[in-house]
Amino acid sequence: MQETVTYVEMTGEDQLVPAAPVPGLTLEPLDHGSPLIPDVLARIGAPYGWKSARRTEEEWRAWFAGHPGRVFRLLAYEGEAAGIVTYDPHPGDEVEIVSFGLLPDFVGKGLGGHALTLGVRQAWQVKPGVRRVWLHTSSLDHPNALPNYHRRGFRTFRTEERVR
């Protein structure tokens, strides 16, 4: 299966173009070992073939152990788990948004723009001195993913064609 992987970035917090607020949508800290993390990531990724949708418990343990600095935030809508944002602080002044997504029951309800706004604002706060926030998305992800990133102010800096 052919896919296009698109890398996008912001190099200043002022580049964020916020979406309209959605009352009841919040971004909440998650402990590194929270059982919600594998559950939510697997459910978000299942429709798109994410690796997280098919990891075993042993693979999850290794994944957590291999990324001790990873930061997790739960997107909640009216108190219910609605999605997740995962950040990797990189050496220097960069933060990568490793995963961003909504659970299938929350897709198509007008939450994505504000959810991304909340997630990007948090990315700039993950560590002191952040000067670049970036992520990648795939043509196999939700069709609104890349347009949402662009609407929020991310710019494409690289694309790759892959066979999956």
HUNORPE-V639436 format. One record per pair of residues at least 12 apart in sequence whose C-alpha atoms are under 7 Angstrom apart, sorted by the first residue. I is the first residue (numbers start at 0). J is the second residue. Records with the same first field share a line. If there is no record, write none. Layout:
# HUNORPE-V639436
I->J, J
This chain:
# HUNORPE-V639436
0->162, 163
1->161, 162, 163
2->137, 138, 139, 160, 161, 162, 163
3->137, 138, 158, 159, 160, 161
4->135, 136, 137, 138, 158, 159, 160
5->135, 136, 137, 155, 157, 158, 159
6->134, 135, 136, 155, 156, 157, 158
7->133, 134, 135, 153, 154, 155, 156
8->131, 132, 133, 134, 153, 154, 155, 156
9->131, 132, 133, 153, 154
10->130, 131, 132
11->130, 131
12->123
14->152
15->151, 152
16->150, 151, 152
17->116, 151
18->112, 113, 116
19->113
20->113
21->110, 113
23->76, 77
24->74, 75, 76, 77
25->74, 75, 76
26->72, 73, 74, 75, 117
27->72, 73, 74
28->71, 72, 73
29->71, 72, 73
31->71
39->82, 83
40->52
42->102
43->100, 101, 102, 103
47->139, 140
68->87, 88
69->86, 87, 88
70->85, 86, 87
71->84, 85, 86
72->84, 85
81->101, 102, 105
82->100, 101, 102
83->99, 100, 101
84->98, 99, 100, 118
85->97, 98, 99
86->122
92->128, 129, 130, 131
93->129, 130, 131, 132
94->122, 129, 131, 132, 133
95->132, 133, 134
96->133, 134
97->134
112->147
